[in-house]
């Protein structure tokens, strides 16, 4: 019984990580699509080289750098086929 409970807890915990990851990516994609640099700065840690720049400059950089990196199609593919969890548990696929 204890083993069953532990397995169910682990599966629930893995599902929660998946949902949190997808939610964060969806928020990031929304901020990029709407061009909200101030929201991006709340979602992303800017690189150290940008720390001396103004918030507007940091946000502009992030919009330009990430605009083509996160798409609704990519998030949908992760939702369908993505594997979430510890890096040690996800099988490595060579492309």
C-alpha positions in Angstrom: 0.0 0.0 0.0 2.8 2.4 0.9 4.5 1.6 -2.4 1.3 2.3 -4.3 0.9 5.6 -2.5 4.4 6.7 -3.3 4.0 5.8 -7.0 0.8 7.8 -7.2 2.4 10.8 -5.4 5.3 10.7 -7.8 3.0 10.5 -10.8 1.0 13.5 -9.5 4.1 15.5 -8.8 5.4 14.8 -12.3 2.0 16.0 -13.8 2.2 19.2 -11.7 5.6 20.0 -13.1 4.3 19.4 -16.6 1.4 21.8 -16.1 3.6 24.4 -14.5 6.1 24.3 -17.3 3.4 24.6 -20.0 1.7 27.4 -18.1 5.0 29.3 -17.9 5.7 28.8 -21.6 2.2 29.9 -22.5 2.6 33.1 -20.4 6.0 33.8 -22.1 4.5 33.3 -25.5 1.6 35.6 -24.7 3.9 38.4 -23.5 6.0 38.0 -26.6 3.0 38.0 -29.0 1.5 41.1 -27.3 4.9 42.9 -27.1 4.8 43.4 -23.3 8.4 43.9 -22.4 7.6 44.7 -18.8 5.9 41.3 -18.4 8.8 39.6 -20.0 11.1 41.0 -17.4 8.9 39.4 -14.7 9.1 36.0 -16.5 12.7 35.9 -17.6 16.0 36.5 -15.9 17.8 38.9 -18.2 21.5 38.0 -19.0 24.1 39.7 -16.8 25.3 41.9 -19.7 21.8 43.5 -19.8 21.7 44.4 -16.1 23.2 47.8 -16.6 20.5 48.7 -19.3 17.2 50.3 -18.6 14.1 48.1 -18.1 12.8 49.3 -21.5 16.1 48.3 -23.2 16.1 44.9 -21.5 12.6 44.3 -22.5 13.2 45.3 -26.1 16.2 43.0 -26.2 14.2 40.0 -24.8 11.3 40.6 -27.3 13.8 40.6 -30.2 15.8 37.7 -29.0 12.9 35.4 -28.1 10.1 36.4 -30.5 10.9 33.4 -32.9 11.8 31.0 -30.2 8.4 30.4 -28.5 5.3 29.7 -30.6 1.8 28.4 -30.0 2.6 25.5 -32.3 5.7 24.6 -30.3 3.8 24.7 -27.1 1.1 22.5 -28.6 3.7 20.0 -29.7 5.2 20.0 -26.1 1.7 19.5 -24.7 1.2 16.5 -27.0 4.6 14.9 -27.1 6.8 16.6 -24.4 8.4 14.6 -21.6 8.7 16.4 -18.3 10.6 15.5 -15.2 14.1 14.9 -14.0 16.8 15.1 -16.7 18.0 11.7 -15.4 14.6 10.1 -16.1 14.1 11.5 -19.7 15.6 9.2 -22.4 18.1 11.0 -24.6 17.0 11.1 -28.3 19.6 11.7 -30.9 18.4 13.5 -34.0 
